């Protein structure tokens, strides 16, 4: 594990302390978790953009053409 020194606005640090206390974790753990969530979101965005770049309208039309034309199940109509 490595150490990182960061500067936070006082209001952000204050809120981090409050939420960490509510969650029963340290501010360090709160920040680590928040950073992990953000990095995961960014990685997911990159992945989806790469997948979208490989897609084609023709392939979509072929796939959607294989879906039968049917009414949705009653549970899906809500």
mmCIF file of the N, C-alpha and C atoms, coordinates in Angstrom:
data_MODEL
# 
_entry.id   MODEL 
# 
loop_
_atom_site.group_PDB 
_atom_site.id 
_atom_site.type_symbol 
_atom_site.label_atom_id 
_atom_site.label_alt_id 
_atom_site.label_comp_id 
_atom_site.label_asym_id 
_atom_site.label_entity_id 
_atom_site.label_seq_id 
_atom_site.pdbx_PDB_ins_code 
_atom_site.Cartn_x 
_atom_site.Cartn_y 
_atom_site.Cartn_z 
_atom_site.occupancy 
_atom_site.B_iso_or_equiv 
_atom_site.pdbx_formal_charge 
_atom_site.auth_seq_id 
_atom_site.auth_comp_id 
_atom_site.auth_asym_id 
_atom_site.auth_atom_id 
_atom_site.pdbx_PDB_model_num 
ATOM 1   N N  . UNK A 1 1  ? 0.853   -1.168  0.000   1.00 0.00 ? 1  UNK A N  1 
ATOM 2   C CA . UNK A 1 1  ? 0.000   0.000   0.000   1.00 0.00 ? 1  UNK A CA 1 
ATOM 3   C C  . UNK A 1 1  ? 0.894   1.225   0.000   1.00 0.00 ? 1  UNK A C  1 
ATOM 4   N N  . UNK A 1 2  ? 0.457   2.267   -0.664  1.00 0.00 ? 2  UNK A N  1 
ATOM 5   C CA . UNK A 1 2  ? 1.255   3.488   -0.707  1.00 0.00 ? 2  UNK A CA 1 
ATOM 6   C C  . UNK A 1 2  ? 0.502   4.628   -0.050  1.00 0.00 ? 2  UNK A C  1 
ATOM 7   N N  . UNK A 1 3  ? 1.230   5.637   0.346   1.00 0.00 ? 3  UNK A N  1 
ATOM 8   C CA . UNK A 1 3  ? 0.655   6.814   0.979   1.00 0.00 ? 3  UNK A CA 1 
ATOM 9   C C  . UNK A 1 3  ? 0.547   7.934   -0.056  1.00 0.00 ? 3  UNK A C  1 
ATOM 10  N N  . UNK A 1 4  ? -0.494  8.715   0.082   1.00 0.00 ? 4  UNK A N  1 
ATOM 11  C CA . UNK A 1 4  ? -0.723  9.832   -0.825  1.00 0.00 ? 4  UNK A CA 1 
ATOM 12  C C  . UNK A 1 4  ? -1.226  11.010  0.000   1.00 0.00 ? 4  UNK A C  1 
ATOM 13  N N  . UNK A 1 5  ? -0.596  12.135  -0.162  1.00 0.00 ? 5  UNK A N  1 
ATOM 14  C CA . UNK A 1 5  ? -1.021  13.341  0.541   1.00 0.00 ? 5  UNK A CA 1 
ATOM 15  C C  . UNK A 1 5  ? -1.814  14.199  -0.433  1.00 0.00 ? 5  UNK A C  1 
ATOM 16  N N  . UNK A 1 6  ? -3.038  14.543  -0.061  1.00 0.00 ? 6  UNK A N  1 
ATOM 17  C CA . UNK A 1 6  ? -3.865  15.380  -0.934  1.00 0.00 ? 6  UNK A CA 1 
ATOM 18  C C  . UNK A 1 6  ? -4.391  16.585  -0.154  1.00 0.00 ? 6  UNK A C  1 
ATOM 19  N N  . UNK A 1 7  ? -4.660  17.629  -0.881  1.00 0.00 ? 7  UNK A N  1 
ATOM 20  C CA . UNK A 1 7  ? -5.257  18.822  -0.285  1.00 0.00 ? 7  UNK A CA 1 
ATOM 21  C C  . UNK A 1 7  ? -6.726  18.845  -0.673  1.00 0.00 ? 7  UNK A C  1 
ATOM 22  N N  . UNK A 1 8  ? -7.577  19.026  0.338   1.00 0.00 ? 8  UNK A N  1 
ATOM 23  C CA . UNK A 1 8  ? -9.019  19.066  0.119   1.00 0.00 ? 8  UNK A CA 1 
ATOM 24  C C  . UNK A 1 8  ? -9.571  20.395  0.607   1.00 0.00 ? 8  UNK A C  1 
ATOM 25  N N  . UNK A 1 9  ? -10.575 20.901  -0.063  1.00 0.00 ? 9  UNK A N  1 
ATOM 26  C CA . UNK A 1 9  ? -11.265 22.058  0.507   1.00 0.00 ? 9  UNK A CA 1 
ATOM 27  C C  . UNK A 1 9  ? -11.837 21.669  1.880   1.00 0.00 ? 9  UNK A C  1 
ATOM 28  N N  . UNK A 1 10 ? -11.857 22.596  2.791   1.00 0.00 ? 10 UNK A N  1 
ATOM 29  C CA . UNK A 1 10 ? -12.331 22.322  4.149   1.00 0.00 ? 10 UNK A CA 1 
ATOM 30  C C  . UNK A 1 10 ? -13.739 21.717  4.152   1.00 0.00 ? 10 UNK A C  1 
ATOM 31  N N  . UNK A 1 11 ? -14.615 22.222  3.307   1.00 0.00 ? 11 UNK A N  1 
ATOM 32  C CA . UNK A 1 11 ? -15.992 21.714  3.287   1.00 0.00 ? 11 UNK A CA 1 
ATOM 33  C C  . UNK A 1 11 ? -16.040 20.252  2.840   1.00 0.00 ? 11 UNK A C  1 
ATOM 34  N N  . UNK A 1 12 ? -15.206 19.882  1.889   1.00 0.00 ? 12 UNK A N  1 
ATOM 35  C CA . UNK A 1 12 ? -15.170 18.499  1.415   1.00 0.00 ? 12 UNK A CA 1 
ATOM 36  C C  . UNK A 1 12 ? -14.616 17.576  2.502   1.00 0.00 ? 12 UNK A C  1 
ATOM 37  N N  . UNK A 1 13 ? -13.578 18.033  3.179   1.00 0.00 ? 13 UNK A N  1 
ATOM 38  C CA . UNK A 1 13 ? -12.997 17.249  4.265   1.00 0.00 ? 13 UNK A CA 1 
ATOM 39  C C  . UNK A 1 13 ? -14.017 17.073  5.395   1.00 0.00 ? 13 UNK A C  1 
ATOM 40  N N  . UNK A 1 14 ? -14.732 18.127  5.718   1.00 0.00 ? 14 UNK A N  1 
ATOM 41  C CA . UNK A 1 14 ? -15.745 18.068  6.771   1.00 0.00 ? 14 UNK A CA 1 
ATOM 42  C C  . UNK A 1 14 ? -16.826 17.042  6.415   1.00 0.00 ? 14 UNK A C  1 
ATOM 43  N N  . UNK A 1 15 ? -17.312 17.093  5.183   1.00 0.00 ? 15 UNK A N  1 
ATOM 44  C CA . UNK A 1 15 ? -18.336 16.137  4.752   1.00 0.00 ? 15 UNK A CA 1 
ATOM 45  C C  . UNK A 1 15 ? -17.789 14.713  4.720   1.00 0.00 ? 15 UNK A C  1 
ATOM 46  N N  . UNK A 1 16 ? -16.543 14.551  4.332   1.00 0.00 ? 16 UNK A N  1 
ATOM 47  C CA . UNK A 1 16 ? -15.926 13.223  4.318   1.00 0.00 ? 16 UNK A CA 1 
ATOM 48  C C  . UNK A 1 16 ? -15.887 12.649  5.729   1.00 0.00 ? 16 UNK A C  1 
ATOM 49  N N  . UNK A 1 17 ? -15.531 13.474  6.706   1.00 0.00 ? 17 UNK A N  1 
ATOM 50  C CA . UNK A 1 17 ? -15.511 13.026  8.098   1.00 0.00 ? 17 UNK A CA 1 
ATOM 51  C C  . UNK A 1 17 ? -16.902 12.597  8.557   1.00 0.00 ? 17 UNK A C  1 
ATOM 52  N N  . UNK A 1 18 ? -17.907 13.389  8.206   1.00 0.00 ? 18 UNK A N  1 
ATOM 53  C CA . UNK A 1 18 ? -19.281 13.088  8.615   1.00 0.00 ? 18 UNK A CA 1 
ATOM 54  C C  . UNK A 1 18 ? -19.744 11.758  8.025   1.00 0.00 ? 18 UNK A C  1 
ATOM 55  N N  . UNK A 1 19 ? -19.548 11.585  6.724   1.00 0.00 ? 19 UNK A N  1 
ATOM 56  C CA . UNK A 1 19 ? -20.012 10.353  6.076   1.00 0.00 ? 19 UNK A CA 1 
ATOM 57  C C  . UNK A 1 19 ? -19.191 9.139   6.504   1.00 0.00 ? 19 UNK A C  1 
ATOM 58  N N  . UNK A 1 20 ? -17.913 9.320   6.733   1.00 0.00 ? 20 UNK A N  1 
ATOM 59  C CA . UNK A 1 20 ? -17.091 8.208   7.207   1.00 0.00 ? 20 UNK A CA 1 
ATOM 60  C C  . UNK A 1 20 ? -17.572 7.758   8.589   1.00 0.00 ? 20 UNK A C  1 
ATOM 61  N N  . UNK A 1 21 ? -17.876 8.705   9.442   1.00 0.00 ? 21 UNK A N  1 
ATOM 62  C CA . UNK A 1 21 ? -18.387 8.385   10.770  1.00 0.00 ? 21 UNK A CA 1 
ATOM 63  C C  . UNK A 1 21 ? -19.717 7.642   10.675  1.00 0.00 ? 21 UNK A C  1 
ATOM 64  N N  . UNK A 1 22 ? -20.606 8.123   9.800   1.00 0.00 ? 22 UNK A N  1 
ATOM 65  C CA . UNK A 1 22 ? -21.906 7.462   9.605   1.00 0.00 ? 22 UNK A CA 1 
ATOM 66  C C  . UNK A 1 22 ? -21.734 6.029   9.105   1.00 0.00 ? 22 UNK A C  1 
ATOM 67  N N  . UNK A 1 23 ? -20.744 5.808   8.258   1.00 0.00 ? 23 UNK A N  1 
ATOM 68  C CA . UNK A 1 23 ? -20.506 4.485   7.685   1.00 0.00 ? 23 UNK A CA 1 
ATOM 69  C C  . UNK A 1 23 ? -19.659 3.597   8.593   1.00 0.00 ? 23 UNK A C  1 
ATOM 70  N N  . UNK A 1 24 ? -19.091 4.186   9.630   1.00 0.00 ? 24 UNK A N  1 
ATOM 71  C CA . UNK A 1 24 ? -18.253 3.422   10.544  1.00 0.00 ? 24 UNK A CA 1 
ATOM 72  C C  . UNK A 1 24 ? -16.907 3.050   9.950   1.00 0.00 ? 24 UNK A C  1 
ATOM 73  N N  . UNK A 1 25 ? -16.398 3.910   9.079   1.00 0.00 ? 25 UNK A N  1 
ATOM 74  C CA . UNK A 1 25 ? -15.101 3.675   8.443   1.00 0.00 ? 25 UNK A CA 1 
ATOM 75  C C  . UNK A 1 25 ? -14.236 4.915   8.592   1.00 0.00 ? 25 UNK A C  1 
ATOM 76  N N  . UNK A 1 26 ? -12.958 4.770   8.270   1.00 0.00 ? 26 UNK A N  1 
ATOM 77  C CA . UNK A 1 26 ? -12.059 5.921   8.332   1.00 0.00 ? 26 UNK A CA 1 
ATOM 78  C C  . UNK A 1 26 ? -12.246 6.798   7.088   1.00 0.00 ? 26 UNK A C  1 
ATOM 79  N N  . UNK A 1 27 ? -11.783 8.026   7.200   1.00 0.00 ? 27 UNK A N  1 
ATOM 80  C CA . UNK A 1 27 ? -11.806 8.929   6.041   1.00 0.00 ? 27 UNK A CA 1 
ATOM 81  C C  . UNK A 1 27 ? -10.951 8.337   4.922   1.00 0.00 ? 27 UNK A C  1 
ATOM 82  N N  . UNK A 1 28 ? -9.819  7.726   5.278   1.00 0.00 ? 28 UNK A N  1 
ATOM 83  C CA . UNK A 1 28 ? -8.973  7.095   4.261   1.00 0.00 ? 28 UNK A CA 1 
ATOM 84  C C  . UNK A 1 28 ? -9.741  6.013   3.510   1.00 0.00 ? 28 UNK A C  1 
ATOM 85  N N  . UNK A 1 29 ? -10.473 5.175   4.241   1.00 0.00 ? 29 UNK A N  1 
ATOM 86  C CA . UNK A 1 29 ? -11.243 4.115   3.596   1.00 0.00 ? 29 UNK A CA 1 
ATOM 87  C C  . UNK A 1 29 ? -12.348 4.705   2.721   1.00 0.00 ? 29 UNK A C  1 
ATOM 88  N N  . UNK A 1 30 ? -13.001 5.760   3.192   1.00 0.00 ? 30 UNK A N  1 
ATOM 89  C CA . UNK A 1 30 ? -14.050 6.417   2.397   1.00 0.00 ? 30 UNK A CA 1 
ATOM 90  C C  . UNK A 1 30 ? -13.473 6.946   1.083   1.00 0.00 ? 30 UNK A C  1 
ATOM 91  N N  . UNK A 1 31 ? -12.324 7.601   1.172   1.00 0.00 ? 31 UNK A N  1 
ATOM 92  C CA . UNK A 1 31 ? -11.700 8.160   -0.027  1.00 0.00 ? 31 UNK A CA 1 
ATOM 93  C C  . UNK A 1 31 ? -11.227 7.044   -0.953  1.00 0.00 ? 31 UNK A C  1 
ATOM 94  N N  . UNK A 1 32 ? -10.656 5.980   -0.397  1.00 0.00 ? 32 UNK A N  1 
ATOM 95  C CA . UNK A 1 32 ? -10.218 4.842   -1.224  1.00 0.00 ? 32 UNK A CA 1 
ATOM 96  C C  . UNK A 1 32 ? -11.395 4.221   -1.959  1.00 0.00 ? 32 UNK A C  1 
ATOM 97  N N  . UNK A 1 33 ? -12.506 4.043   -1.247  1.00 0.00 ? 33 UNK A N  1 
ATOM 98  C CA . UNK A 1 33 ? -13.703 3.459   -1.865  1.00 0.00 ? 33 UNK A CA 1 
ATOM 99  C C  . UNK A 1 33 ? -14.267 4.380   -2.937  1.00 0.00 ? 33 UNK A C  1 
ATOM 100 N N  . UNK A 1 34 ? -14.313 5.665   -2.652  1.00 0.00 ? 34 UNK A N  1 
ATOM 101 C CA . UNK A 1 34 ? -14.835 6.627   -3.626  1.00 0.00 ? 34 UNK A CA 1 
ATOM 102 C C  . UNK A 1 34 ? -13.964 6.653   -4.883  1.00 0.00 ? 34 UNK A C  1 
ATOM 103 N N  . UNK A 1 35 ? -12.660 6.607   -4.705  1.00 0.00 ? 35 UNK A N  1 
ATOM 104 C CA . UNK A 1 35 ? -11.754 6.595   -5.851  1.00 0.00 ? 35 UNK A CA 1 
ATOM 105 C C  . UNK A 1 35 ? -11.917 5.312   -6.656  1.00 0.00 ? 35 UNK A C  1 
ATOM 106 N N  . UNK A 1 36 ? -12.053 4.183   -5.961  1.00 0.00 ? 36 UNK A N  1 
ATOM 107 C CA . UNK A 1 36 ? -12.251 2.899   -6.652  1.00 0.00 ? 36 UNK A CA 1 
ATOM 108 C C  . UNK A 1 36 ? -13.546 2.925   -7.472  1.00 0.00 ? 36 UNK A C  1 
ATOM 109 N N  . UNK A 1 37 ? -14.607 3.484   -6.908  1.00 0.00 ? 37 UNK A N  1 
ATOM 110 C CA . UNK A 1 37 ? -15.873 3.590   -7.643  1.00 0.00 ? 37 UNK A CA 1 
ATOM 111 C C  . UNK A 1 37 ? -15.724 4.474   -8.876  1.00 0.00 ? 37 UNK A C  1 
ATOM 112 N N  . UNK A 1 38 ? -15.042 5.584   -8.737  1.00 0.00 ? 38 UNK A N  1 
ATOM 113 C CA . UNK A 1 38 ? -14.847 6.496   -9.868  1.00 0.00 ? 38 UNK A CA 1 
ATOM 114 C C  . UNK A 1 38 ? -14.015 5.850   -10.959 1.00 0.00 ? 38 UNK A C  1 
ATOM 115 N N  . UNK A 1 39 ? -12.929 5.170   -10.567 1.00 0.00 ? 39 UNK A N  1 
ATOM 116 C CA . UNK A 1 39 ? -12.081 4.503   -11.560 1.00 0.00 ? 39 UNK A CA 1 
ATOM 117 C C  . UNK A 1 39 ? -12.855 3.391   -12.275 1.00 0.00 ? 39 UNK A C  1 
ATOM 118 N N  . UNK A 1 40 ? -13.691 2.695   -11.552 1.00 0.00 ? 40 UNK A N  1 
ATOM 119 C CA . UNK A 1 40 ? -14.518 1.653   -12.162 1.00 0.00 ? 40 UNK A CA 1 
ATOM 120 C C  . UNK A 1 40 ? -15.486 2.259   -13.177 1.00 0.00 ? 40 UNK A C  1 
ATOM 121 N N  . UNK A 1 41 ? -16.092 3.379   -12.827 1.00 0.00 ? 41 UNK A N  1 
ATOM 122 C CA . UNK A 1 41 ? -17.013 4.048   -13.750 1.00 0.00 ? 41 UNK A CA 1 
ATOM 123 C C  . UNK A 1 41 ? -16.291 4.507   -15.010 1.00 0.00 ? 41 UNK A C  1 
ATOM 124 N N  . UNK A 1 42 ? -15.093 5.060   -14.848 1.00 0.00 ? 42 UNK A N  1 
ATOM 125 C CA . UNK A 1 42 ? -14.328 5.512   -16.012 1.00 0.00 ? 42 UNK A CA 1 
ATOM 126 C C  . UNK A 1 42 ? -13.926 4.337   -16.897 1.00 0.00 ? 42 UNK A C  1 
ATOM 127 N N  . UNK A 1 43 ? -13.511 3.231   -16.269 1.00 0.00 ? 43 UNK A N  1 
ATOM 128 C CA . UNK A 1 43 ? -13.130 2.043   -17.035 1.00 0.00 ? 43 UNK A CA 1 
ATOM 129 C C  . UNK A 1 43 ? -14.338 1.480   -17.783 1.00 0.00 ? 43 UNK A C  1 
ATOM 130 N N  . UNK A 1 44 ? -15.493 1.500   -17.145 1.00 0.00 ? 44 UNK A N  1 
ATOM 131 C CA . UNK A 1 44 ? -16.714 1.019   -17.790 1.00 0.00 ? 44 UNK A CA 1 
ATOM 132 C C  . UNK A 1 44 ? -17.069 1.895   -18.981 1.00 0.00 ? 44 UNK A C  1 
ATOM 133 N N  . UNK A 1 45 ? -16.934 3.193   -18.825 1.00 0.00 ? 45 UNK A N  1 
ATOM 134 C CA . UNK A 1 45 ? -17.215 4.117   -19.929 1.00 0.00 ? 45 UNK A CA 1 
ATOM 135 C C  . UNK A 1 45 ? -16.282 3.837   -21.106 1.00 0.00 ? 45 UNK A C  1 
ATOM 136 N N  . UNK A 1 46 ? -14.995 3.652   -20.824 1.00 0.00 ? 46 UNK A N  1 
ATOM 137 C CA . UNK A 1 46 ? -14.034 3.335   -21.884 1.00 0.00 ? 46 UNK A CA 1 
ATOM 138 C C  . UNK A 1 46 ? -14.407 2.031   -22.584 1.00 0.00 ? 46 UNK A C  1 
ATOM 139 N N  . UNK A 1 47 ? -14.757 1.019   -21.798 1.00 0.00 ? 47 UNK A N  1 
ATOM 140 C CA . UNK A 1 47 ? -15.127 -0.283  -22.355 1.00 0.00 ? 47 UNK A CA 1 
ATOM 141 C C  . UNK A 1 47 ? -16.348 -0.152  -23.268 1.00 0.00 ? 47 UNK A C  1 
ATOM 142 N N  . UNK A 1 48 ? -17.360 0.561   -22.812 1.00 0.00 ? 48 UNK A N  1 
ATOM 143 C CA . UNK A 1 48 ? -18.573 0.710   -23.620 1.00 0.00 ? 48 UNK A CA 1 
ATOM 144 C C  . UNK A 1 48 ? -18.306 1.506   -24.898 1.00 0.00 ? 48 UNK A C  1 
ATOM 145 N N  . UNK A 1 49 ? -17.454 2.508   -24.815 1.00 0.00 ? 49 UNK A N  1 
ATOM 146 C CA . UNK A 1 49 ? -17.105 3.274   -26.012 1.00 0.00 ? 49 UNK A CA 1 
ATOM 147 C C  . UNK A 1 49 ? -16.361 2.403   -27.019 1.00 0.00 ? 49 UNK A C  1 
ATOM 148 N N  . UNK A 1 50 ? -15.469 1.536   -26.521 1.00 0.00 ? 50 UNK A N  1 
ATOM 149 C CA . UNK A 1 50 ? -14.749 0.623   -27.419 1.00 0.00 ? 50 UNK A CA 1 
ATOM 150 C C  . UNK A 1 50 ? -15.708 -0.376  -28.059 1.00 0.00 ? 50 UNK A C  1 
ATOM 151 N N  . UNK A 1 51 ? -16.646 -0.902  -27.285 1.00 0.00 ? 51 UNK A N  1 
ATOM 152 C CA . UNK A 1 51 ? -17.629 -1.845  -27.826 1.00 0.00 ? 51 UNK A CA 1 
ATOM 153 C C  . UNK A 1 51 ? -18.520 -1.154  -28.856 1.00 0.00 ? 51 UNK A C  1 
ATOM 154 N N  . UNK A 1 52 ? -18.920 0.072   -28.573 1.00 0.00 ? 52 UNK A N  1 
ATOM 155 C CA . UNK A 1 52 ? -19.776 0.810   -29.494 1.00 0.00 ? 52 UNK A CA 1 
ATOM 156 C C  . UNK A 1 52 ? -19.056 1.074   -30.813 1.00 0.00 ? 52 UNK A C  1 
ATOM 157 N N  . UNK A 1 53 ? -17.765 1.334   -30.737 1.00 0.00 ? 53 UNK A N  1 
ATOM 158 C CA . UNK A 1 53 ? -16.994 1.602   -31.950 1.00 0.00 ? 53 UNK A CA 1 
ATOM 159 C C  . UNK A 1 53 ? -16.918 0.373   -32.858 1.00 0.00 ? 53 UNK A C  1 
ATOM 160 N N  . UNK A 1 54 ? -17.023 -0.829  -32.263 1.00 0.00 ? 54 UNK A N  1 
ATOM 161 C CA . UNK A 1 54 ? -16.969 -2.052  -33.049 1.00 0.00 ? 54 UNK A CA 1 
ATOM 162 C C  . UNK A 1 54 ? -18.329 -2.449  -33.608 1.00 0.00 ? 54 UNK A C  1 
ATOM 163 N N  . UNK A 1 55 ? -19.382 -1.799  -33.142 1.00 0.00 ? 55 UNK A N  1 
ATOM 164 C CA . UNK A 1 55 ? -20.727 -2.163  -33.584 1.00 0.00 ? 55 UNK A CA 1 
ATOM 165 C C  . UNK A 1 55 ? -21.036 -1.640  -34.970 1.00 0.00 ? 55 UNK A C  1 
ATOM 166 N N  . UNK A 1 56 ? -22.088 -2.204  -35.556 1.00 0.00 ? 56 UNK A N  1 
ATOM 167 C CA . UNK A 1 56 ? -22.525 -1.706  -36.862 1.00 0.00 ? 56 UNK A CA 1 
ATOM 168 C C  . UNK A 1 56 ? -24.046 -1.784  -36.945 1.00 0.00 ? 56 UNK A C  1 
ATOM 169 N N  . UNK A 1 57 ? -24.599 -0.898  -37.715 1.00 0.00 ? 57 UNK A N  1 
ATOM 170 C CA . UNK A 1 57 ? -26.050 -0.886  -37.885 1.00 0.00 ? 57 UNK A CA 1 
ATOM 171 C C  . UNK A 1 57 ? -26.519 -2.170  -38.558 1.00 0.00 ? 57 UNK A C  1 
ATOM 172 N N  . UNK A 1 58 ? -25.762 -2.672  -39.492 1.00 0.00 ? 58 UNK A N  1 
ATOM 173 C CA . UNK A 1 58 ? -26.125 -3.908  -40.186 1.00 0.00 ? 58 UNK A CA 1 
ATOM 174 C C  . UNK A 1 58 ? -26.206 -5.089  -39.236 1.00 0.00 ? 58 UNK A C  1 
ATOM 175 N N  . UNK A 1 59 ? -25.215 -5.225  -38.352 1.00 0.00 ? 59 UNK A N  1 
ATOM 176 C CA . UNK A 1 59 ? -25.223 -6.321  -37.378 1.00 0.00 ? 59 UNK A CA 1 
ATOM 177 C C  . UNK A 1 59 ? -26.389 -6.175  -36.419 1.00 0.00 ? 59 UNK A C  1 
ATOM 178 N N  . UNK A 1 60 ? -26.701 -4.944  -36.036 1.00 0.00 ? 60 UNK A N  1 
ATOM 179 C CA . UNK A 1 60 ? -27.852 -4.707  -35.165 1.00 0.00 ? 60 UNK A CA 1 
ATOM 180 C C  . UNK A 1 60 ? -29.134 -5.122  -35.857 1.00 0.00 ? 60 UNK A C  1 
ATOM 181 N N  . UNK A 1 61 ? -29.300 -4.697  -37.097 1.00 0.00 ? 61 UNK A N  1 
ATOM 182 C CA . UNK A 1 61 ? -30.515 -5.039  -37.842 1.00 0.00 ? 61 UNK A CA 1 
ATOM 183 C C  . UNK A 1 61 ? -30.666 -6.552  -37.995 1.00 0.00 ? 61 UNK A C  1 
ATOM 184 N N  . UNK A 1 62 ? -29.563 -7.266  -38.219 1.00 0.00 ? 62 UNK A N  1 
ATOM 185 C CA . UNK A 1 62 ? -29.622 -8.727  -38.313 1.00 0.00 ? 62 UNK A CA 1 
ATOM 186 C C  . UNK A 1 62 ? -30.072 -9.346  -36.990 1.00 0.00 ? 62 UNK A C  1 
ATOM 187 N N  . UNK A 1 63 ? -29.512 -8.854  -35.892 1.00 0.00 ? 63 UNK A N  1 
ATOM 188 C CA . UNK A 1 63 ? -29.860 -9.403  -34.580 1.00 0.00 ? 63 UNK A CA 1 
ATOM 189 C C  . UNK A 1 63 ? -31.302 -9.093  -34.219 1.00 0.00 ? 63 UNK A C  1 
ATOM 190 N N  . UNK A 1 64 ? -31.716 -7.872  -34.429 1.00 0.00 ? 64 UNK A N  1 
ATOM 191 C CA . UNK A 1 64 ? -33.077 -7.481  -34.053 1.00 0.00 ? 64 UNK A CA 1 
ATOM 192 C C  . UNK A 1 64 ? -34.105 -8.165  -34.945 1.00 0.00 ? 64 UNK A C  1 
ATOM 193 N N  . UNK A 1 65 ? -33.708 -8.503  -36.154 1.00 0.00 ? 65 UNK A N  1 
ATOM 194 C CA . UNK A 1 65 ? -34.603 -9.207  -37.058 1.00 0.00 ? 65 UNK A CA 1 
ATOM 195 C C  . UNK A 1 65 ? -34.900 -10.627 -36.605 1.00 0.00 ? 65 UNK A C  1 
ATOM 196 N N  . UNK A 1 66 ? -34.089 -11.167 -35.714 1.00 0.00 ? 66 UNK A N  1 
ATOM 197 C CA . UNK A 1 66 ? -34.307 -12.518 -35.203 1.00 0.00 ? 66 UNK A CA 1 
ATOM 198 C C  . UNK A 1 66 ? -35.223 -12.555 -33.984 1.00 0.00 ? 66 UNK A C  1 
ATOM 199 N N  . UNK A 1 67 ? -35.586 -11.396 -33.461 1.00 0.00 ? 67 UNK A N  1 
ATOM 200 C CA . UNK A 1 67 ? -36.469 -11.337 -32.300 1.00 0.00 ? 67 UNK A CA 1 
ATOM 201 C C  . UNK A 1 67 ? -37.905 -11.497 -32.776 1.00 0.00 ? 67 UNK A C  1 
ATOM 202 N N  . UNK A 1 68 ? -38.630 -12.482 -32.204 1.00 0.00 ? 68 UNK A N  1 
ATOM 203 C CA . UNK A 1 68 ? -40.006 -12.693 -32.657 1.00 0.00 ? 68 UNK A CA 1 
ATOM 204 C C  . UNK A 1 68 ? -40.910 -11.526 -32.273 1.00 0.00 ? 68 UNK A C  1 
ATOM 205 N N  . UNK A 1 69 ? -41.875 -11.260 -33.097 1.00 0.00 ? 69 UNK A N  1 
ATOM 206 C CA . UNK A 1 69 ? -42.859 -10.213 -32.844 1.00 0.00 ? 69 UNK A CA 1 
ATOM 207 C C  . UNK A 1 69 ? -43.929 -10.814 -31.933 1.00 0.00 ? 69 UNK A C  1 
ATOM 208 N N  . UNK A 1 70 ? -43.880 -10.461 -30.652 1.00 0.00 ? 70 UNK A N  1 
ATOM 209 C CA . UNK A 1 70 ? -44.810 -11.048 -29.692 1.00 0.00 ? 70 UNK A CA 1 
ATOM 210 C C  . UNK A 1 70 ? -45.171 -10.016 -28.653 1.00 0.00 ? 70 UNK A C  1 
ATOM 211 N N  . UNK A 1 71 ? -46.333 -10.186 -28.048 1.00 0.00 ? 71 UNK A N  1 
ATOM 212 C CA . UNK A 1 71 ? -46.761 -9.319  -26.962 1.00 0.00 ? 71 UNK A CA 1 
ATOM 213 C C  . UNK A 1 71 ? -45.904 -9.626  -25.718 1.00 0.00 ? 71 UNK A C  1 
ATOM 214 N N  . UNK A 1 72 ? -45.622 -8.612  -24.910 1.00 0.00 ? 72 UNK A N  1 
ATOM 215 C CA . UNK A 1 72 ? -44.842 -8.883  -23.695 1.00 0.00 ? 72 UNK A CA 1 
ATOM 216 C C  . UNK A 1 72 ? -45.657 -9.685  -22.691 1.00 0.00 ? 72 UNK A C  1 
ATOM 217 N N  . UNK A 1 73 ? -44.954 -10.420 -21.818 1.00 0.00 ? 73 UNK A N  1 
ATOM 218 C CA . UNK A 1 73 ? -45.628 -11.147 -20.753 1.00 0.00 ? 73 UNK A CA 1 
ATOM 219 C C  . UNK A 1 73 ? -46.350 -10.170 -19.843 1.00 0.00 ? 73 UNK A C  1 
ATOM 220 N N  . UNK A 1 74 ? -47.364 -10.639 -19.159 1.00 0.00 ? 74 UNK A N  1 
ATOM 221 C CA . UNK A 1 74 ? -48.164 -9.778  -18.284 1.00 0.00 ? 74 UNK A CA 1 
ATOM 222 C C  . UNK A 1 74 ? -47.296 -9.083  -17.235 1.00 0.00 ? 74 UNK A C  1 
ATOM 223 N N  . UNK A 1 75 ? -46.319 -9.787  -16.691 1.00 0.00 ? 75 UNK A N  1 
ATOM 224 C CA . UNK A 1 75 ? -45.451 -9.197  -15.663 1.00 0.00 ? 75 UNK A CA 1 
ATOM 225 C C  . UNK A 1 75 ? -44.623 -8.049  -16.214 1.00 0.00 ? 75 UNK A C  1 
ATOM 226 N N  . UNK A 1 76 ? -44.360 -8.033  -17.510 1.00 0.00 ? 76 UNK A N  1 
ATOM 227 C CA . UNK A 1 76 ? -43.561 -6.971  -18.126 1.00 0.00 ? 76 UNK A CA 1 
ATOM 228 C C  . UNK A 1 76 ? -44.400 -5.771  -18.555 1.00 0.00 ? 76 UNK A C  1 
ATOM 229 N N  . UNK A 1 77 ? -45.683 -5.842  -18.399 1.00 0.00 ? 77 UNK A N  1 
ATOM 230 C CA . UNK A 1 77 ? -46.567 -4.732  -18.818 1.00 0.00 ? 77 UNK A CA 1 
ATOM 231 C C  . UNK A 1 77 ? -46.773 -3.687  -17.749 1.00 0.00 ? 77 UNK A C  1 
ATOM 232 N N  . UNK A 1 78 ? -46.263 -3.893  -16.572 1.00 0.00 ? 78 UNK A N  1 
ATOM 233 C CA . UNK A 1 78 ? -46.485 -2.957  -15.458 1.00 0.00 ? 78 UNK A CA 1 
ATOM 234 C C  . UNK A 1 78 ? -45.717 -1.700  -15.622 1.00 0.00 ? 78 UNK A C  1 
# 
